[in-house]
Amino acid sequence: MGKTHYTKIRYKGKHEYIWDEDGKYIRNKSKFIIDKTTGVNDKLKKESNDLIKGYPYIKQRVKVIKNMEKKIYYAKVWIMTEGNDLTKLKNFKKRSFRGYHLDHQFPIAEGFKKDIPPEVISHIDNLKFIPAKKNLRKRDTITHETEKLIESIKKKVK
């Protein structure tokens, strides 16, 4: 059974401990002590913060992701994606919150699950602008065509 982690907070002038998946404290019998095994997660948090510093738009996109490795992966993909010349893509001028979204044809979530490098997922050939409603419905759907597309991009990137 894993250790239960807590975060130390100040509430009404007293210290309290609340359950937190990434917390630094663990309960040992009736006392709360600092868990020395959280150092790896702290390094990942620092890497994540360093990566998204200066990118408020990307910081906003990844702030809800709790898994630090996943957060770093998403941040890298979005930084590289926005680094592409997106003006070459059809419907670029229609990009907006309700209009057209930038779509990763092979989804970022699946790229993370299948350990595909961020350079491949963020490649310009994997991007297109599609209507916002369609993009929200699509979510992380993979088709045979997107599988072939990602394989061809892998060959280009190598």
C-alpha positions as CSV (number, residue, x, y, z in Angstrom):
1,M,0.0,0.0,0.0
2,G,1.4,3.4,-1.0
3,K,2.0,6.3,1.4
4,T,-0.6,8.9,1.9
5,H,0.7,12.4,1.2
6,Y,-0.4,15.6,2.7
7,T,0.2,19.3,2.3
8,K,0.8,21.5,5.3
9,I,-1.4,24.6,5.3
10,R,-2.1,27.4,7.7
11,Y,-5.8,27.6,8.7
12,K,-7.1,30.0,11.4
13,G,-3.6,30.5,12.8
14,K,-2.9,26.7,13.1
15,H,-1.1,24.3,10.9
16,E,-3.3,21.6,9.3
17,Y,-2.6,18.8,6.9
18,I,-4.7,18.1,3.9
19,W,-4.5,15.2,1.6
20,D,-2.5,16.0,-1.6
21,E,-1.3,13.5,-4.2
22,D,2.0,15.5,-4.6
23,G,2.3,16.5,-0.9
24,K,5.6,16.5,0.9
25,Y,4.3,15.2,4.2
26,I,3.3,11.7,5.2
27,R,1.5,10.4,8.3
28,N,3.7,8.2,10.5
29,K,1.5,6.8,13.2
30,S,-0.1,10.0,14.5
31,K,2.7,12.5,13.4
32,F,3.2,14.2,10.1
33,I,6.8,14.0,8.8
34,I,8.5,15.2,5.6
35,D,8.7,12.4,3.0
36,K,12.2,12.2,1.7
37,T,11.2,10.4,-1.5
38,T,9.5,13.5,-3.0
39,G,12.8,14.9,-4.3
40,V,12.3,13.5,-7.8
41,N,8.9,15.2,-8.1
42,D,10.4,18.5,-6.9
43,K,13.0,18.3,-9.7
44,L,10.2,17.7,-12.2
45,K,8.3,20.6,-10.8
46,K,11.3,22.8,-11.2
47,E,11.8,21.6,-14.8
48,S,8.2,22.2,-15.6
49,N,8.3,25.7,-14.1
50,D,11.5,26.6,-15.9
51,L,10.0,25.3,-19.2
52,I,6.8,27.3,-19.1
53,K,8.4,30.5,-17.7
54,G,7.7,33.2,-20.3
55,Y,4.8,31.2,-21.9
56,P,1.7,32.3,-20.0
57,Y,-0.6,30.8,-22.7
58,I,1.0,27.4,-22.3
59,K,1.2,27.7,-18.6
60,Q,-2.6,28.2,-18.6
61,R,-3.1,25.1,-20.8
62,V,-1.1,22.7,-18.6
63,K,-1.9,24.0,-15.2
64,V,-4.6,21.3,-14.5
65,I,-2.2,18.4,-15.3
66,K,-1.1,16.8,-12.0
67,N,1.3,14.3,-13.5
68,M,4.6,16.2,-13.8
69,E,6.0,14.1,-16.6
70,K,2.8,14.5,-18.6
71,K,2.8,18.3,-17.8
72,I,6.4,18.6,-19.1
73,Y,5.6,16.6,-22.2
74,Y,2.5,18.7,-23.0
75,A,4.5,22.0,-22.4
76,K,7.2,20.8,-24.8
77,V,4.7,19.9,-27.5
78,W,2.9,23.2,-27.2
79,I,6.1,25.3,-27.2
80,M,7.3,23.5,-30.3
81,T,3.8,23.6,-31.9
82,E,3.6,27.4,-31.5
83,G,7.1,27.7,-32.8
84,N,6.0,26.4,-36.2
85,D,4.9,28.8,-39.0
86,L,1.2,28.3,-38.5
87,T,0.3,30.8,-41.1
88,K,1.0,28.1,-43.8
89,L,-2.0,26.1,-42.5
90,K,-5.4,26.5,-44.1
91,N,-7.9,28.4,-42.0
92,F,-5.2,30.1,-39.9
93,K,-7.0,33.4,-40.0
94,K,-10.1,31.8,-38.6
95,R,-8.3,30.7,-35.4
96,S,-10.3,31.7,-32.3
97,F,-11.8,30.3,-29.2
98,R,-15.2,29.6,-30.9
99,G,-14.1,29.5,-34.5
100,Y,-11.2,27.2,-35.4
101,H,-8.9,25.4,-33.1
102,L,-5.4,24.2,-33.8
103,D,-5.7,20.4,-33.9
104,H,-3.0,17.8,-33.5
105,Q,-4.2,15.1,-35.8
106,F,-2.4,12.5,-33.8
107,P,-3.4,13.6,-30.3
108,I,-0.9,14.8,-27.6
109,A,-2.4,12.5,-25.1
110,E,-1.8,9.4,-27.3
111,G,1.7,10.7,-28.0
112,F,2.5,10.8,-24.3
113,K,1.0,7.3,-23.8
114,K,2.9,5.8,-26.7
115,D,6.2,7.6,-25.8
116,I,6.3,9.5,-29.1
117,P,8.9,12.4,-29.0
118,P,7.4,15.9,-28.7
119,E,9.1,16.9,-32.0
120,V,7.0,14.4,-33.9
121,I,3.6,15.4,-32.3
122,S,4.3,19.1,-32.8
123,H,5.5,18.7,-36.4
124,I,3.7,21.0,-38.9
125,D,2.4,18.0,-40.8
126,N,0.5,16.8,-37.7
127,L,-1.3,20.1,-37.4
128,K,-4.4,21.6,-38.9
129,F,-7.1,24.1,-38.1
130,I,-10.6,22.6,-37.7
131,P,-13.9,23.9,-36.3
132,A,-13.8,24.2,-32.6
133,K,-16.9,21.9,-32.1
134,K,-15.3,19.2,-34.2
135,N,-12.0,19.4,-32.3
136,L,-13.7,19.2,-28.9
137,R,-15.7,16.1,-30.1
138,K,-12.6,14.5,-31.6
139,R,-10.6,14.5,-28.3
140,D,-8.0,11.8,-28.5
141,T,-9.3,9.7,-31.4
142,I,-6.8,7.9,-33.5
143,T,-7.6,6.6,-37.0
144,H,-5.6,4.4,-39.4
145,E,-4.7,7.6,-41.4
146,T,-3.3,9.3,-38.3
147,E,-1.2,6.2,-37.5
148,K,0.3,6.3,-41.0
149,L,0.8,10.1,-40.7
150,I,2.7,9.8,-37.5
151,E,4.9,7.0,-38.9
152,S,5.8,9.2,-41.9
153,I,6.6,12.2,-39.6
154,K,8.9,9.9,-37.5
155,K,10.9,9.1,-40.6
156,K,11.2,12.8,-41.5
157,V,12.3,13.8,-38.0
158,K,15.0,11.2,-37.7
